[in-house]
Amino acid sequence: MKKSFVYILLIFILIFFFAGSGCTQLKQSKKPSESRIVQKQEIEEDNNLSANYYYLESRIHINHKDYKKAIDSLKKAMAKDPDSFVITRDLSWLYLRQNNDEKALELAEKLVRQNPDNVDGLLLFIQLKKDTMDKKDLVEILNRVLMLDPKNKETFLRLAKIYMEENNNPEALVLLKKMVEQFPDYYVAWFYLGEVYLAEKLYELAKIQFLKTLELEPDLVESRFQLIKILNIQNTPGNNPEILKIYEEIFEIEPNNYRAQLGRALHYYKTNIKVKAANLFMELGRDTENDSRLIMVAVDEYISDKKYEDAVIVFSQMLKGNPENSTLNFFTGMAYEAIEDFEKAVSYYLKIKPAHSQYKKTVLNIAFLYKKLGELPTAINYLENEHKTLPKDIDIIIYLASFYEKDKNYKKAIGLLKKGLEDSPENTSLLFRLGAVQDKAGFKEESISAMKKIIEIDPKDASALNYLGYTYADLGIKLDEALLLIKRAYEIKPDDGYITDSLGWVYYKKGEYEKAVEYLEKAAELTSFETIISDHLGDAYQKTNQLKKAMNAYKKALSNAKDEDKEKVVELKKKISAVQKKIND
């Protein structure tokens, strides 16, 4: 009915305008002079059309989902009435719909400037700026919206979420209490109030809010899960029947709720009703064969939520119902890895079949865990076998080469990387690793050549630019070129601590010690005073006669030094002693 009315109205307007201009019919042909007269007449008619006409025309185009024409019509309307709030707002929304955020924001800012007390304009502005706006400014505008429109539910909730994300629970409580007063029948407000009380560990108050949501919406499942969570936290003997009762309520509402099925089985396990738990987990494990969603629910609930001890129980128990399932083995291994039981993690990872989508990731994980367990030869042997199966896999080549490097078997590492480059001569990851190993092996020229080749392939490779520049600086050669290279890297990654250190170090080598201190201080902060960087900073402080600061920098370098780097430890102790002597003198 609405659409019909709009169409009829548009036809009426069109007839009115064309009738007024005397255009009662279209002619089949015109003389050139007549054509010019008609063109002039059409322009004059177009100039006489109102902003309302074009706005109405835009609504017709929107109804037909022709947003490009709708935008054109609104632009014409705006030309007639540039200060119209409605035209500006609708055009901004259309630009937003067409993913033209820049134009949309430009118009939204105009709306806020022209009418700072208009709620629609403020909300549109927030929608466009929410990802880039400072949280403080966002909170200020949302509070302004609530002042102007105290019944705006969405703004209440958005503001409450921000307070909760910022752990500003006192403000969230004030806001949500006000919200439940204004909207006593709105269960969402009660739910969020319960969440804040739960975060504040006010469990009885949280219970009251969640029970209130169930009064308003008896079939809410999430509130029941929160009640179970509270009862588990309180962990009193009488809670067990109540928890099981709530699980039964969930199953009445959603018989196939996997989260509840997993939670109930885990509850039986943790309350020592092991036989019942085992049967439920076995059944769930068998179900994973036909429904992989069950596994992903378990991942979300226990691994993503960092409940790793529970994850170990859930996945290892389900695995008994489907022991050959690679995905279950993968997440069981991941759970054990998360609790740092690396041997167990490896035992499950080794059961994953090569056809599985996570197989390659698992191979690298196994090798890394062997290394972490102090079994570097085992890690190397394992990766060598995998390399035979997948001889051209770049990741395996890089990992294996890094393990050879760790074992100081530079010859093998270089040979492996060069072999990989025969098949992928422009692979910058292989080239970078090769250059780094050649550097460690004492082949400086070869290392420099590798970095230069990377820069030829990708002039914006910040790592190669930095490595080459730092190499020159450390050798005390080509310092002007080194500075240019590192500056290019710094422009690409201005917040990289190691690139910032290189920039400070090249200034140090050039004798520009004040500039060196400036960048080295920043680098030290970015890397939490990493050993080499703190050492560089100490050297720069000495050159600028800031001896106490130099002492502190060297001490931080020493505290972060690795035990195996005995030479560096000895060097730092000597520097500390020398600076102390200078201070005393």
C-alpha positions in Angstrom: 0.0 0.0 0.0 2.8 2.4 1.0 4.7 1.7 -2.2 1.6 2.2 -4.4 1.0 5.6 -2.7 4.6 6.7 -3.3 4.4 5.7 -7.0 1.1 7.5 -7.5 2.5 10.6 -5.8 5.6 10.5 -8.0 3.5 10.2 -11.1 1.3 13.1 -9.9 4.5 15.2 -9.4 5.9 14.3 -12.7 2.6 15.1 -14.5 2.5 18.4 -12.6 6.0 19.4 -13.6 5.8 18.4 -17.2 2.3 19.8 -17.6 3.5 23.1 -16.2 6.2 23.2 -18.8 3.9 22.5 -21.7 5.5 19.2 -22.7 2.5 17.1 -23.5 4.1 14.7 -25.9 7.4 13.5 -27.2 8.4 14.4 -30.8 10.0 11.9 -33.1 12.4 14.3 -34.7 13.6 17.8 -34.4 15.6 20.3 -36.4 19.1 21.1 -35.0 17.9 24.6 -33.9 14.8 23.0 -32.3 17.0 20.5 -30.4 19.0 23.4 -28.9 15.9 25.1 -27.8 14.6 21.9 -26.2 17.9 21.3 -24.4 17.8 24.8 -23.0 14.2 24.3 -21.9 15.1 20.9 -20.2 17.9 22.6 -18.3 15.6 25.4 -17.1 13.0 22.7 -16.1 15.7 20.8 -14.2 16.6 24.0 -12.4 13.0 24.5 -11.4 12.7 21.0 -9.8 12.7 21.1 -6.0 14.8 19.3 -3.4 11.7 17.5 -2.3 11.2 16.1 -5.9 14.8 14.7 -6.0 14.4 13.3 -2.4 11.2 11.6 -3.4 13.0 10.3 -6.6 15.8 8.9 -4.4 13.2 6.9 -2.3 11.8 5.3 -5.4 15.4 4.3 -6.5 16.0 2.9 -3.0 12.8 0.8 -3.2 14.2 -0.6 -6.4 17.6 -1.2 -4.7 19.2 1.1 -7.3 21.5 2.8 -4.8 23.7 4.5 -7.4 20.7 6.4 -8.9 19.5 7.1 -5.4 22.8 8.7 -4.5 22.6 10.8 -7.7 19.1 12.0 -6.8 20.2 12.9 -3.3 23.2 14.8 -4.6 20.8 16.9 -6.8 18.5 17.4 -3.7 21.5 18.5 -1.7 22.5 21.0 -4.4 19.0 22.5 -4.0 19.0 22.4 -0.2 22.5 22.0 1.2 21.5 22.5 4.8 18.8 19.8 4.9 19.5 17.4 7.7 17.4 14.6 6.3 19.0 14.8 2.8 22.5 14.9 4.3 21.7 12.0 6.7 20.2 9.8 4.0 23.0 10.5 1.6 25.6 9.6 4.3 23.8 6.3 5.0 23.8 5.4 1.3 27.5 6.1 1.0 28.0 3.9 4.0 25.9 1.2 2.4 28.1 1.4 -0.8 31.3 1.2 1.4 32.3 4.7 0.6 33.2 5.4 4.2 35.2 8.6 3.4 32.2 10.4 1.8 29.8 9.0 4.4 32.0 10.3 7.3 32.4 13.7 5.6 28.6 14.2 5.6 28.2 12.7 9.1 30.7 15.3 10.4 28.7 18.0 8.6 25.6 16.8 10.4 27.2 16.9 13.8 28.6 20.4 13.1 25.2 21.8 11.9 23.1 20.1 14.6 25.1 18.8 17.5 22.0 17.8 19.4 20.4 15.6 16.8 20.6 12.0 18.0 20.4 10.4 14.5 23.4 12.5 13.4 25.4 11.6 16.4 24.6 7.9 16.0 25.6 8.0 12.4 28.8 9.7 13.3 29.6 7.0 15.9 28.8 4.2 13.4 31.4 5.6 11.0 34.1 6.5 13.6 33.7 3.6 16.1 36.8 1.8 14.9 39.1 4.8 15.0 37.6 7.0 17.7 39.3 7.3 21.0 37.3 5.4 23.6 37.1 8.4 25.8 35.5 10.5 23.0 33.2 7.6 22.1 32.0 7.4 25.7 31.4 11.2 25.8 29.3 11.1 22.7 27.3 8.1 23.8 26.5 9.8 27.1 25.4 12.9 25.2 23.1 10.7 23.1 21.6 9.3 26.3 21.1 12.8 27.7 19.2 13.8 24.5 17.4 10.5 24.2 17.1 8.7 27.6 15.1 5.9 26.1 17.7 4.8 23.6 18.2 1.1 24.4 21.0 0.5 21.9 23.1 3.3 23.3 22.6 2.1 26.9 23.9 -1.3 25.8 26.8 0.0 23.7 28.0 2.2 26.6 27.6 -0.6 29.1 29.7 -2.9 26.9 32.5 -0.3 26.7 32.6 0.1 30.4 32.7 -3.7 30.8 35.4 -4.1 28.3 37.4 -1.4 30.1 36.8 -3.2 33.4 35.1 -0.1 34.6 32.5 -2.0 36.5 31.3 0.8 38.9 30.3 2.9 35.9 28.7 -0.1 34.2 26.7 -0.8 37.4 25.4 2.7 37.6 24.4 2.7 34.0 22.7 -0.7 34.0 20.8 -0.1 37.2 19.4 3.0 35.5 18.6 1.0 32.5 16.6 -1.7 34.3 14.7 1.0 36.1 13.7 2.5 32.7 13.2 -0.8 31.0 12.1 -3.3 33.7 10.8 -5.8 31.1 13.9 -5.7 29.0 15.7 -9.0 29.8 19.0 -8.0 28.1 19.5 -5.2 30.6 19.1 -7.6 33.5 21.5 -10.0 31.8 24.3 -7.5 31.5 23.7 -6.4 35.1 24.2 -10.0 36.1 27.4 -10.1 34.0 28.8 -7.1 35.9 27.9 -8.5 39.3 29.6 -11.8 38.2 32.7 -9.9 37.2 32.7 -8.2 40.6 32.4 -11.7 42.3 29.1 -10.7 43.8 27.6 -14.1 43.1 24.3 -13.9 44.9 23.5 -10.6 43.3 24.5 -12.0 39.9 22.1 -15.0 40.5 19.2 -12.6 41.2 19.7 -10.8 37.8 20.0 -14.0 35.8 16.9 -15.5 37.5 15.1 -12.2 36.6 15.9 -12.7 32.9 14.3 -16.2 33.2 11.2 -14.6 34.6 11.0 -12.4 31.6 12.2 -15.0 29.0 11.8 -18.5 30.4 13.5 -20.2 27.4 16.8 -18.3 27.8 19.7 -20.8 27.7 22.6 -18.4 28.2 21.3 -17.3 31.6 21.2 -20.9 32.7 24.8 -21.4 31.7 25.7 -18.4 33.8 23.9 -19.8 36.8 25.8 -23.1 36.3 29.0 -21.1 36.2 28.2 -19.4 39.5 27.2 -22.7 41.2 30.5 -24.2 40.0 32.5 -21.3 41.4 30.7 -21.5 44.7 31.4 -25.2 44.7 29.3 -26.3 47.7 28.1 -30.0 48.1 24.5 -29.1 47.7 25.1 -27.5 44.3 25.4 -30.8 42.4 21.7 -31.6 42.1 20.9 -28.0 41.2 23.5 -27.9 38.5 22.2 -31.1 37.0 18.6 -29.8 37.2 19.6 -26.7 35.2 21.3 -28.9 32.5 18.1 -30.8 32.2 16.2 -27.6 31.7 18.6 -26.7 28.9 18.0 -30.0 27.2 14.2 -29.5 27.4 14.7 -26.3 25.5 17.5 -27.4 23.2 17.8 -31.2 23.2 21.0 -31.2 21.1 22.9 -28.4 22.8 26.5 -29.6 22.6 27.8 -27.0 25.1 25.4 -28.4 27.7 26.3 -32.0 26.8 30.0 -31.3 27.2 29.4 -29.4 30.4 27.3 -32.1 32.0 29.8 -34.8 31.1 32.7 -32.7 32.6 30.6 -32.0 35.7 30.1 -35.8 36.2 33.9 -36.3 35.7 34.9 -33.6 38.2 32.4 -34.8 40.8 33.8 -38.3 40.6 30.8 -39.9 38.9 33.4 -41.3 36.4 31.4 -44.1 34.8 28.6 -41.8 33.8 31.1 -39.2 32.6 33.0 -41.8 30.6 29.8 -43.1 28.9 28.8 -39.5 28.0 32.3 -38.6 26.7 32.5 -41.8 24.7 29.2 -41.1 23.0 30.2 -37.5 22.3 33.5 -38.8 20.8 31.6 -41.1 18.5 29.3 -38.2 17.5 32.4 -36.2 16.2 32.7 -38.7 13.4 29.6 -37.3 11.7 29.4 -33.8 13.1 32.6 -31.7 13.3 30.7 -28.8 14.9 30.8 -30.6 18.2 34.6 -30.4 18.2 34.5 -26.7 17.4 32.0 -26.0 20.3 34.5 -27.8 22.6 37.3 -25.6 21.2 35.4 -22.4 21.7 34.3 -23.4 25.2 37.5 -24.7 26.6 40.5 -23.8 24.5 39.5 -20.3 23.2 38.3 -19.5 26.7 41.7 -20.6 28.1 40.2 -23.3 30.3 43.1 -25.6 29.5 42.8 -28.0 32.4 39.2 -28.7 31.5 40.2 -28.9 27.8 42.6 -31.7 28.6 39.8 -33.7 30.3 37.2 -33.0 27.6 39.4 -33.8 24.6 41.3 -36.7 26.0 38.0 -38.3 27.2 36.2 -37.8 23.9 39.1 -39.3 22.1 38.4 -42.6 23.8 35.2 -42.7 21.7 37.0 -42.0 18.5 40.8 -42.6 19.0 41.8 -42.4 15.3 40.2 -39.0 14.8 43.0 -36.6 13.8 41.2 -33.5 14.8 40.5 -34.7 18.3 44.2 -35.7 18.6 45.2 -32.3 17.4 43.2 -30.4 20.0 44.1 -32.9 22.7 47.8 -32.2 21.9 47.1 -28.4 21.9 45.4 -28.7 25.3 48.4 -30.5 26.8 50.8 -28.0 25.1 48.8 -25.2 26.8 49.4 -26.7 30.2 53.1 -27.2 29.2 53.0 -31.0 29.3 55.0 -31.1 26.1 55.7 -34.9 26.2 52.0 -35.6 26.3 51.3 -33.0 23.6 53.9 -34.6 21.3 52.4 -38.1 21.9 49.0 -36.9 20.6 50.4 -34.8 17.7 52.2 -37.9 16.4 48.9 -39.6 15.9 47.7 -37.0 13.3 47.5 -38.4 9.8 49.2 -36.7 6.8 45.9 -36.1 5.1 44.7 -33.9 7.9 44.5 -30.1 7.2 46.6 -29.3 10.3 49.3 -31.9 9.5 52.0 -29.5 8.4 51.4 -27.2 11.4 51.6 -30.3 13.6 54.9 -31.3 12.1 56.5 -28.0 12.9 54.9 -28.0 16.4 56.4 -31.4 17.2 59.8 -30.3 16.1 59.5 -27.1 18.2 58.4 -29.1 21.2 61.3 -31.6 20.9 63.6 -28.6 20.9 61.9 -27.1 23.9 62.3 -30.4 25.7 66.0 -30.1 25.1 66.0 -32.9 22.5 67.5 -31.0 19.6 68.9 -34.1 17.9 65.5 -35.7 18.0 63.9 -32.6 16.5 66.5 -32.6 13.7 66.0 -36.3 13.0 62.3 -35.9 13.0 62.4 -33.0 10.5 64.9 -34.7 8.3 62.4 -37.6 7.9 59.6 -35.2 7.1 61.8 -33.3 4.7 62.4 -36.5 2.8 58.6 -36.9 2.4 58.1 -33.2 1.6 61.4 -32.1 0.0 60.1 -28.8 -1.4 58.2 -27.6 1.6 59.6 -24.1 2.4 58.5 -24.1 6.0 60.1 -27.4 6.8 63.3 -26.3 5.1 63.4 -23.1 7.1 62.7 -24.9 10.4 65.3 -27.6 9.7 67.9 -25.0 8.7 67.2 -23.1 11.9 67.8 -26.2 13.9 71.0 -26.9 12.1 72.0 -23.3 12.9 71.1 -23.8 16.6 73.3 -26.9 16.5 76.1 -24.8 14.9 76.1 -27.0 11.9 76.2 -24.0 9.5 77.4 -26.1 6.6 74.3 -28.3 6.6 72.0 -25.3 7.1 73.6 -23.4 4.1 73.5 -26.5 1.9 69.8 -27.1 2.7 68.8 -23.5 2.1 70.7 -23.4 -1.2 69.0 -26.6 -2.3 65.6 -25.0 -1.5 66.6 -21.9 -3.5 67.2 -24.1 -6.6 63.5 -24.7 -6.7 62.4 -21.3 -5.4 65.2 -18.9 -6.4 63.3 -15.7 -5.5 61.9 -16.9 -2.2 62.8 -14.1 0.2 62.3 -16.1 3.3 64.8 -18.7 2.2 67.2 -16.0 1.1 67.0 -14.1 4.4 67.6 -17.3 6.4 70.6 -18.1 4.1 72.1 -14.6 4.6 71.6 -14.8 8.4 73.3 -18.3 8.6 76.2 -17.1 6.3 76.7 -14.2 8.6 77.0 -16.4 11.6 79.3 -18.7 9.8 81.6 -15.8 9.1 80.8 -15.4 5.3 80.0 -11.7 5.5 80.3 -11.0 1.8 77.9 -13.9 0.9 75.5 -12.6 3.6 75.6 -9.1 2.2 74.9 -10.5 -1.3 71.9 -12.4 -0.1 70.4 -9.3 1.6 71.0 -7.2 -1.6 69.2 -9.8 -3.7 66.2 -9.7 -1.4 66.1 -5.9 -1.7 66.3 -6.3 -5.5 63.3 -8.7 -5.4 61.3 -6.6 -2.8 62.6 -3.1 -2.2 60.2 -2.8 0.7 61.5 -5.8 2.6 62.1 -4.0 6.0 64.0 -7.0 7.5 66.5 -7.2 4.7 67.0 -3.4 4.6 67.6 -3.4 8.3 69.9 -6.4 8.3 72.1 -5.0 5.5 72.2 -1.5 7.1 73.0 -2.9 10.5 75.8 -5.1 9.0 77.4 -2.1 7.5 77.1 -0.1 10.7 78.5 -2.9 12.8 81.4 -3.3 10.5 81.9 0.5 10.5 81.7 0.7 6.7 79.4 2.6 4.2 77.8 4.4 7.1 75.9 6.9 4.9 74.5 4.0 2.8 73.7 2.1 6.1 71.8 5.1 7.4 69.7 5.3 4.2 68.9 1.6 4.2 67.8 1.6 7.9 65.8 4.8 7.4 63.9 3.0 4.6 63.2 0.1 7.0 62.2 2.5 9.8 59.7 4.3 7.5 58.0 0.9 6.8 58.1 -0.3 10.5 58.5 2.7 12.8 57.5 0.7 15.9 59.9 -2.2 15.4 62.4 -2.2 18.3 65.2 -3.9 16.4 65.0 -1.5 13.4 64.9 1.4 15.8 68.0 0.0 17.5 69.8 -0.2 14.2 69.0 3.5 13.5 70.4 4.4 16.9 73.4 2.3 16.3 74.3 3.7 12.9 74.1 7.2 14.4 76.4 6.0 17.2 78.9 4.7 14.6 78.7 8.1 12.8 79.6 9.9 16.1 76.1 11.5 16.4 75.7 10.4 20.0 72.7 12.5 21.0 70.6 11.2 18.1 71.9 7.7 19.0 70.6 8.0 22.5 67.2 9.3 21.3 66.6 6.2 19.1 68.2 3.7 21.4 66.0 4.8 24.3 63.0 4.2 22.2 64.3 0.8 21.0 65.0 -0.3 24.6 61.4 0.6 25.6 60.0 -1.3 22.6 61.9 -4.4 23.4 61.7 -4.4 27.2 65.4 -3.7 27.3 66.6 -6.6 25.2 70.3 -7.5 26.0 72.0 -6.2 22.8 69.9 -3.1 22.6 70.4 -2.2 26.3 74.1 -2.7 25.7 74.1 -0.3 22.8 72.1 2.2 24.9 74.7 1.9 27.7 77.5 2.7 25.2 75.6 5.7 23.9 75.0 7.0 27.4 78.8 6.7 28.1 79.5 8.8 25.1 77.1 11.5 26.3 78.6 11.3 29.8 75.4 10.0 31.4 77.3 7.4 33.5 74.5 6.5 36.0 72.1 5.9 33.1 74.8 3.8 31.4 75.2 1.7 34.5 71.4 1.0 34.7 71.3 0.1 31.0 74.2 -2.4 31.3 72.6 -3.9 34.4 69.3 -4.4 32.5 71.2 -5.9 29.6 72.9 -8.3 32.0 69.6 -9.3 33.7 68.1 -10.2 30.3 71.2 -12.0 29.0 70.8 -15.7 28.3 72.9 -18.0 30.4 74.4 -19.7 27.4 75.8 -16.4 26.1 78.7 -16.5 28.4 80.9 -14.1 26.4 78.2 -11.4 26.5 77.8 -11.9 30.3 81.5 -11.5 30.8 81.6 -8.4 28.5 78.7 -6.7 30.4 80.2 -7.3 33.8 83.4 -5.7 32.6 81.5 -2.6 31.3 79.6 -2.3 34.6 82.9 -2.5 36.6 84.5 0.2 34.3 81.5 2.6 34.6 81.4 2.1 38.3 85.1 3.1 38.5 84.4 6.2 36.4 81.5 7.2 38.7 83.7 6.7 41.8 86.6 8.7 40.3 
